[in-house]
Amino acid sequence: MPGKFFWYDVMTTDTAAARKFYCNVVGWETQDSGAPGAEYTLFTVKGRGVAGLMPIPDDARRAGARPTWMGYVSVDDVDKAAARLARDGGKVHRPPCDVPGVIRFAVVADPQGAGFLIAKGLVGDAPPELPIGTQGTVGWRELYAADGSSVFAFYEKMFGWTKAEAIDMGPMGIYQPFATGDVPVGGIMTKPATIPMPCWGYYFNVDGIDAAAERVTAAAGTIINGPHQVPGGQWIVQCTDPQGAAFSLVATHR
């Protein structure tokens, strides 16, 4: 549905190492996308694609891009949405283009610089989403903004997102959950000083946070924060993979 996150890619400097790492940590399986002339691997859950793995594109690498996760937000018309985003203060880093027969997309950023993609699938019979909470799917999305209090207006106007009840985190400021449909799916906050620039982060569902954190370190990843419990009772840990891409894990129990 328009306005919802529906896909995620990790762009990295060593796809073979990243493939092994995430399969070990998250429990994904993989399959080649079959896209002619492109190195693109699907991470799968129960045979269903949930995310993608690719090298950092040459133009992005020359511009200084580092390993990172990027999310895709669905729109009805990519060209119109890209033009509207630019008018509303966002930036179009890569104009709309096609993966023939698969997807039309544009690489963009919000007015404060956090990057993501807007996209429309071109596959007419795409399968329904896996149930919420399925291990290996994304369980939460988090925007670390330059100014969390002002950036929501952009996403509200652009995608129709709505606010859920805000959480006062004391010295860390206000945490603003948001919904892209009936229930909250993510949160927005002003980034801490340790995060160099605004960005989106993604939490993958795992079965037990302590065991998952051990898998991260065993596979040469780094624990940045946690594990700890968050409002609502879930447990999270924030990490980087061996190539430096940030990601997080979430579980219902330790």
N, C-alpha and C positions, 0 to 999 in steps of 0.2 A: 504494500500500500504506500502511496506517496507520503513522504515525510519520515519514513522509518529506515533505520539502519537495516541492511539486509546482507551485507558481505564485508569481508575483511581481508586485507593483504598484508603480508610482511615483505618488505623490500630489504635485501641484505647483500653483504659482500661475499658470503660463502653459503650458497644454497644447499650444498650437500651436508654441511655441518648443521645448519639450521633445521633441515629436514629431520635429521637424527635427533637433535635436541628436543624439538617439540613433540615428536612421536613418543619419546621416552617420558617427557614431563606431563603432557596433556593426555596422551593415550590415543592420538590420532593415527590413522592409516593414511596412505597417500596413493594417488594415481596421477599419471601424466594427463594434462589437459587435452592433448592432441591438437593444440593450436599450431598450425603450420608456421615454421620459422620463428617460433617463440619458445623460450624456456619458461614454462609456467606449470607449477605442480599444484594439484588440489589436495588439501588436507580434508579427510573424510571422517564421518561418524556413521557407523552402520551403513556404509556404502554411499552416504549422501555427502556432497561437498558442503563444507562450512566456512572455508577460508582458502586463501591462495598464497603461494610462495614464489617469489621471482627475484632476479637480480635487480639491483638499483639501475633504472634506465640511464643510458649514457648522458642524456641532457640533464637529468636530475643530479647525477654524480658530478658532472662538470660544474653545476651550480652549488655544490657543497652538501648535497643530501647525504645523510648518514642512515644506517639501518633503522627502520621504523615500521610500526604498524599503522595502517590507514584504513578507515572505515568508509563504506559506501552508503549514501542516503538516497533513497528512491525518489524520483521525480517523474511527473507525467511527460514533460518535454525538456530534454537536457539543454537544448539551445536557448529556449526561453528562460529557463531557470538560471543558466549561466549569465545571461544578460541582466536579469533581475538582481542576481547576487552582486554583480559589479556595480549596478546603480545604487544598491543599498550599502556600499562601502566595503564589500568583500573583494577578493582578488582571484582572477582566473589564471592559474599557473599553466594549465594546458587546455587549449580550447576543445570543445566537443569533438570526439572522434569515435570510430566504431572498431570493435572486434567483430568482424562480419558474422552475422547470424547469432551472436552471443549477447553483446551489450553495447550500448552507447554511453559514453562517460565523459566527464571533464574533471580535471584536478583543480581544486579551488582552496581558498582559505577564508575564514571569517574576518571581520574588520580588525581583529586583534592579532591575526597571524596564524591561528590554529588551522592546520590543513586537514582536508578530507576530500572525498569524491562525491559528486552527484551523478546519478546514473539511472538508466532505464534498461531493463532486461529485454532482449529481443527474442527470447525463447518463449514460444506460446504456451507450452505445456509444462512450465516449471513446477516441480513438486511442492507441496505445502511445507511450511517450516516445521522443524522438529519441535516437540513439546518444550515449553519453558522449563529450564533447569536440567535439560539433558546434558550429561557429561560430555565435554568437548565443545559445546556451543558457548557463545558469548552470553554471560549472565548480567553484565553491567557495563555501562560506558561512562567515561568521566572526562570532563573538559577542565583542564587547568588553564584558566584564562588570565590575561593581564589584569582584568577587572571583572570579577565574577558578577558584580551587581549590575553591570550595564550590558553585558554581552547577550543576555538572554533575549532581549528585545529583537535582536537580529534573527535568532533562530525561530522565535515566535512568529515573526512576520514572514520569514522565508518558508518555513515548513509547518506552521500551525501547532508547534509544540505548546504544551501547557505546564504550568508549575504545580508541583505537589507541595506538601508542607515543608517549609524550610527548617534546617537544623542549625542551631547556633553552636559553633565549634570553639567558642572563646577566642583566644589569641589568633587562631587560624581563620577566623571570620565566619561567614554564613555559607553553609552548604545547601545548594538549591537543587533538590531532585526535580526531574522533569519527566513528562510522559509524552510519547509519540502516538499514543492510542488511549486505551482504558487504564493502564497501570504504569507506574514509574518504571523507566528502563535505564535511567542514568542520572548523573548529578553534575552540577557546575560549581566550581569554586575558584577563588583567586589563587593562582599558583604560588607555592612557597618559593623562596629565593633559590633553593637548590635545583629547581627546574629552570633551565636557562631561557626558554621561550615558550609561549603558549602552545599547547598541543592537546590532542585527544589521547586517552588511554583506554584499554579494553581488558576486561576481566573474563577469563575462561573458567567455566564450571569444571570442578574436579571433585572426586569423592574422597574427602578428608584432607584438610589443609596441611597438617604436619607431614604426612607422607609425601604430599606433593612438593612441599618446600625441601624436603630431603632429596627428592629427585632433581630439583633445580640445581642444588649445590653439587650433587654427585655427577651431573652432566656438565659441570664447569660454568653454570650460570651464577648470578650474584643476587642475593637477597638484599633489597634496598630498605624495606620496611615490613615489619610483622614477623610472624603471624600475629594478628590481633582480631578481636571481635568488633563488629560495627553495629550501629543501631539496626534493629530488626533481627539480630542474633546470628547473622552469618559471620564466617571467618574469612579473612583475606590475607594475602601476602603480595607485596609489590616487588618486582624483580627486573633484571636485565638478562638477556640471553648472551651467549659467549661473543656474539658480534656487536653487542651494545644496544640492541633494540629493547625498549622498555615494554613490559607487559605485566599483567597481574593475574592472580588466581583467586577464585572464590569457591567456598564450600559451605554446606549447611552445618558442618561439625568439624571438630579438630581432627 
